[in-house]
Amino acid sequence: MAFSFHLPDIGEGVVEGEIVGWKVKVGDRVKLDQPIVEIMTDKATVEIPSPRAGVVAKINYTDGQICPVGQILVVIDEDGSQGASGNAPTHGHGHAPVAHASPAVSAAPAVATGRAAIEVVDVSDARARVLATPATRRLARTMGVEIGRVTPTGKHGRVTTADVKSFGANGPSTANASPATTAKAFAPMTIAKGGDEERVPLRGMRKRIADGMTRSTQTAAHFTYVEEIDMSELVTVRDRAKARAAERGVKLNYLPFIVKAVVAGLKKWPMLNAALDESTQEIVRKKYYHIGIAAQGPQGLVVTTVRNADKLSIFDTSREIDRLAEAVRTNTATRDDLTGSTFTVSSLGKLGGVLATPIINFPEVAIIGVHKIEDKPAVRNGQIVIRQLMNLSISVDHRLADGWDAAMFLQDVKALLEDPTTMFMEMV
């Protein structure tokens, strides 16, 4: 009996996954729970196990292709009689097969492979799934169109590119639309060959970053505010604490102090620890503090999450930041490590430069950029003295927070960093 395995719903908000690599081929015999494919979503990379024992009869998506959630990923012959047929993948790049109804089944937990390990459940249930190619979905995201509201005209109820364009032109009035809804959809740019060059497919993590940054800049109304911070007192505190931290196995830098100051600021200015629920048009002010740490990993920029940062000590925060950084370097980060942040801190450490305008980690409201500490002249009590100064920049979504909010928040963070004694008083 042939079993059609639909790509499961492998994370909140995930609608599709890119095939990183198959571990099996058509004709291979597989065991129950045997890892068969690695799939990258905009959340993390996961390894999907086989939901049945049998022979691989058909693979519908090859490496680099996009498989929408709910579409048939692979067909497994449980009797083993069809495995030698050698069926090749039947769909070209960007073309999704039609999903037919099949009984809902539970898949085995995804196998931990040094990537995100999660439990997956087959989505072939009563929930309606929109049929559309990845290209059509990308167009919908670019235009700010909620694809589930588009009336399909394609074969088997598929939403076509023309459907999306028509909805964008004739749908909800622009008076009530978000900036993304009224965004202009441009034709794809073609780059003519101009000499010696190399062409690299935009896929995997780089594509996820590109899509995320595009969505953020097209949706959030960005503005940036900058403040200069005198870190001299905190430098002294950190130098005194380094030995005690080392005794506990902690390599102490400035980032844990910044995280704690940010949390204290967010408690006073909750509109910056929020998100917009676009479906209900509600501002969700979060009373938990999961601080994202933007870091460069082997495959590109990722955001790790220090959960419940308000409940951690400086040393505990440092340990967690180090653990997450190591998990990114070694590709052992779980989905919880890479999702769920409510506010993000972006820091390049000593390479932090003088100033940057970081892009908001959508759907958050704000992101703070941490820049390098340098000896600079400053005026104190009418005298020019050398102080250790650093800039902090904050980018904010002006739809949900005003310049006043950003400025007052950063002033509170500044006060805590410049007088570490007050920071410790703010801690729970």
Secondary structure, 3 states (H helix, E strand, C coil): CEEEEECCCCCCCCCEEEEEEECCCCCCEECCCCEEEEEECCCCEEEEECCCCEEEEEECCCCCCEEECCCEEEEEECCCCCHHHCCCCCCCCCCCCCCCCCCCCECCCCCCCCCECCCCECCCCCCCCCECCHHHHHHHHHHCCCHHHCCCCCHHHECCHHHHHHHHHHCCCHHHCCCCCCCCCCCCCCCCCCCCCCCCCCCHHHHHHHHHHHHHHHHCCEEEEEEEEECHHHHHHHHHHHHHHHHCCCCCCCHHHHHHHHHHHHHHCHHHCEEEECCCCEEEECCCCCEEEEEEECCEEEEEEECCHHHCCHHHHHHHHHHHHHHHHCCCCCHHHHCCCCEEEEECHHHCCCCCCCCCCCCECEEEEECCCEEEEEEECCEEEEEEEEEEEEEEECCCCCHHHHHHHHHHHHHHHHCHHHHHHHCC
